[in-house]
Structure formats: C-alpha cells, structure tokens
Amino acid sequence: MIEVLLGISYIFIFCLCIGMLAYKIGGRFLELPQPGVTGLVVAGAITITVMTGWFSLLMPISGMFHVLMLVVAVVSAACYRKDLMRLFGGVKPDATGMLCMAAVALAVAYAASRGSFHTDTGIYHAAAIRQYEEYGCLKGAANIQTHYGYNSSYLGFCAFFSLSFLLDSPLHVTTAFLMVLFSVDALLRLRDFRSRSVHCADACRIGTLLYVMMNYTGAISPATDYGTMLMTAYFLTCWAGLAETDDNPDECGVLAIFGLFLTTMKLSAAMCTIVSVFPIFLYLKNKNHKRILFFICLGLICFGFYPVRNVVLSGWLFYPFEAIDLFDVKWKLPREYSLLDSNQIKVWGRCLFDVDKIDMPVSDWLPIWWEAQEHYDQMLMYGCVLSVLLIALTFAIRRMRADVMVLYLTCGANLGIWFFTAPFVRYGLVFLMTIPLLALTGFCDAMRDVDKRSIKEGNLAQKLCGAAGFALSLSIMICFCARIDHYVMDDLVFIKHEASAPYYACAKPYDSPQMQGRVMNDSGVTVYYSVDEEEKNSYYVSPSTCYGSMLDRCVPIGDDVRDGFKPVSD
C-alpha cells in the first residue's frame, strides 16, 4: 500500500507540473479559463502519453526518456511556481475534504496492492508495457502475437510510470492513480450539488464513482479498459460542464482534441470525436478559420503518433480493421490473420464463441447474447432503454441546449458502435451508466424549472409528462440497484478476504508464468512463449507471446530483435 500511495503521489505531481506547462503554452494561442487541479493533471497525463507515443518511435521508453521529461517537469515547476502556489492557495482545506481524499486514496491503494489482474493484462498488457520499455515500438510485433497490434496509448503511459529502470519490481499504479484522481474530484464537486441549476456534469460524476466502485478490485491492473473508461468518464464530465457555462469555442475545441485522444487509448471510444462538430460550427459561425487550422494541427500532434505506431506494429493503419489497406510493408500482418482477430472479437462479444458464426444476423445472435448476460447487466440495459423515453419526455417539457444534445449523441453513437461490433459490457460500461444518469438529472432539472402554477391550474400535458417521468425515473433507479448491490457486496468480500495478504508495504507483482525461449534464427534472436496451455504471458521476458504456434508463421527480419518480425510467407 505504501508503495502504491507513493507512486500515485509521484504521478500526480509529475502530471501537474507538465500540465501547467501545457496550459501556459496553449494559453498563448487560445482563450481558456483557468483549469482546476484535476484539469491540469489530466492535461499533463495526456501530454506525457502523447510524448511517449512519439518518442517510442525513436527510442525505448527507458530511464533516459523519463529523466528527460522529469527535467522538463522540474523546469515547469520552477518557472510557474507562483501559479502552482496560487492554484493551491485558493483552495481552503476543510476536515471533510481532507478526510474524503485520505479515505479514497487508502481504499484504492488497498485494492491496487492486492487486487486481481485483468485477464488481458496477463495475455498482453504487461508484455506490451515491457516492449515499450525495451524497444519503444517493435516492428511487426503483431506477427508474434496479434494483440500487440491493438496499440493502446494507455500502455505507453503505464510504461512511462513503471519506473522499471529504478525498481526491482515495476510499478503498475496508473489505474489506481486515475481512480483516486477522478473519485476525489467527483466527491468534492458533488458537495456543491444543490448550488447548481444544471446537473449534467453531476450525473457524469456519479457515473465515475459507480464505475470505480464496480471495478474496484481491478485497481491493480494497467488494463486498457479501465484507463480508457476512466478518462472517458472525465471527458463526458467536462463536456457536460459546458451546459453550466456560456459557450467558449476554445474550450470546446480543447475538449474535441481530448475526444480525439481517447481514440488512441482504445477504438471503442472513437465516437467521442463527434463532439468536434460543435466547436467547428462555432468557429464557422464566427468566421474564425485560423482557429480551425490551429486545432487541426493540434489534433495531428495528439493523434498522429497512433496511426504511425499502428503501421510499425502491424502494417495496418488501424488494427484490426481491414477496410483501410494503404501499406505494403514486409512486416505487415497477413490480412487473413487480422480478419480472424477482428471476427473473434465480434463473436466473443456476441457470446457466440465460433468464428464461423460471424455472419449470423442480429435477430439470431441477439437472444443468445441477451441470455448470456448477468441479470444485473440486463437490468442496466433496461435502464438505458427507459432513459430514452425519459429523455424524450424531458425534451417535451423543455428544449435542450445544443451541447447537451451533442453529449447524448456522443454516448448514443458509442453505444451503437459497441453493440454492433463487440458488445462486451465492460467495453461500453461508462456509456451504459451515463445515459440513464443524464436522463434522471435532466428530467429533475426540467421539472424544477416548469411553472408550478401552470401545472396546478390544469395543464394536462405537463401533468401527464410529470407523472410519466416520475414513474420512469423510479424504474431507472431500480434498474441500477441490482448492479450496485452486486458490486458493493463483491467489494466488501474482497476487502475482508484480502486483509491478511502481505502487501501493506509493496504491491503484488505481475504474475510470472513459466516461459520458454525459442531461437528464431542463426543470430540467436529469441522469443519466449508460454509453456502452459492457458493464455498466459510474462512481463519479465521480452519479446514474448502467449501462443507458441504463432512463432511458426513468422521470422525475424534481421539479426537483432529490434529489426522486428515478418510473416513466413515473405
């Protein structure tokens, strides 16, 4: 626990200093309001991740790169120390707030020191982090295991803060850091719930807290699902916060870049880019074409490393997505393997577990998928369906702001892509929770603003809308109860059972399955593979694969591992 708390503190300070530098540079070109501590820390985390993505194309993410960024952070702290002091000087610490922060930090650190690693962390997350540290970007890595082609930028962020060059056992506290950061921010801001007239952002904050509670035992794992969904929840919170202020085109533009960045973390969040339509409209309305050009350039910086890394890792611009086929490099993963991988993701998400059923129509696989869902997940989806009706009623009572409608559209589009591609609940959990919560708070705000006298005097339509909305709201809240009850009990059982685990000083290390090396050519290029039949990989040897059979279909490009791998057919 102590190691986790120290790691979280280090990441917080590091990201805050880099975030302040990013804000100051951006302030020279944009008119932005002063962000809070959380906003600066997130800006710093994004900046570090983007820098890691670009530099990984040139060098390993090792001690040298970390020290280089640390120097930048120290210089930023020295140059902007007055701004940082003013930032914290304006915050009046109170007993409740301090107790809240301490309780959240200790609770998350407890789970992050002894929890359960995500299944995919054992398959490829940890191994991909090691590849960042050893090679930066290993050419043709997808040939030894297709999962490496997924290329989540979150794993780069994890690699940057693993501190493997310094510690015997690498840190894996980035998910815990995000949980603490966003949970504390949500709890502190929810204390002012009654003072606000619009509660869209509060709905997203409640969703963030519920997400953390439902994935509490996974705080130990640097899983791309957790990192992406936590950042997405904060992104939705920030966008919902626009409903509480006047439209600021530059602020909307920065959030649009944030949404684009989420795509680099996981393609399941790609539809967050929809929000870019809103600032573009505002700039066109004001005939500010220079701003549009500026944000296009900023978007290329924050996103450009992702497709470049995709090509280096797999030979595809977006993997696994065969529709865009632009490159013919010698390390390119064969199309049939990419197609098989994407089909497996889809059929597993649909609970069919047979690639031959990929063309099964929705009407046939939907009942199978539905029956395979846990009852509490079914209830959550019932809540989503009911929330659509509640949103329609709310719109009948009061027109919505354009930015709120964009928020609904973003969540709905992400759920649409989620459902028709890979409907694992964990891939779309934040959106599944956010829509009902937005519907509930939106309806309550609308009813509060309705002229009560007009209802009493016999406005039948408003009376019917109010009664129907109340019934729907109650039903939606009941739908949430099953999932909350399940995970609260799971978390309490976990806390009790893990109390005797010896991880109060240092966190549990990555799993270390038995691996065996295979010499791939006369030069001694060695790839390690799992001896066990189960899907297991190791952080502690690299490069490695879960599947020894995949080594039969690829060969090293040269005499060194860093030269990469290519298909046997070439």
Secondary structure, 3 states (H helix, E strand, C coil): CHHHHHHHHHHHHHHHHHHHHHHHHHHCCCCCCCCCHHHHHHHHHHHHHHHHHHHCCCCCCCHHHHHHHHHHHHHHHHHCHHHHHHHHHCCCCCHHHHHHHHHHHHHHHHHHHHCCCCHHHHHHHHHHHHHHHHHCCCCCHHHCCHHHHHCCHHHHHHHHCCCCCCCCCCCCCHHHHHHHHHHHHHHHHHCCHHHCCCCHHHHHHHHHHHHHHHCHHHCCCCCHHHHHHHHHHHHHHHHHHHHHCCCCHHHHHHHHHHHHHHHHHCHHHHHHHHHHHHHHHHHHHCCCHHHHHHHHHHHHHHHCHHHHHHHHHHCCCCCCCCCCCCCCCCCCCCHHHHHHHHHHHHHHHCCCCCHHHCCCCHHHHHHHHHHHCCHHHHHHHHHHHHHHHHHHHHHHHCCCCHHHHHHHHHHHHHHHHHHHHCCCHHHHHHHHHHHHHHHHHHHHHHHHHCCHHHHHCCCHHHHHHHHHHHHHHHHHHHHHHHHHHHHHHHHHHHHHHCCCCCCCCCCCCCCCCCEEEEECCCCCCEEEEECCCCCCCCCCCCCEECCHHHHHHEEECCCCHHHCEEECCC
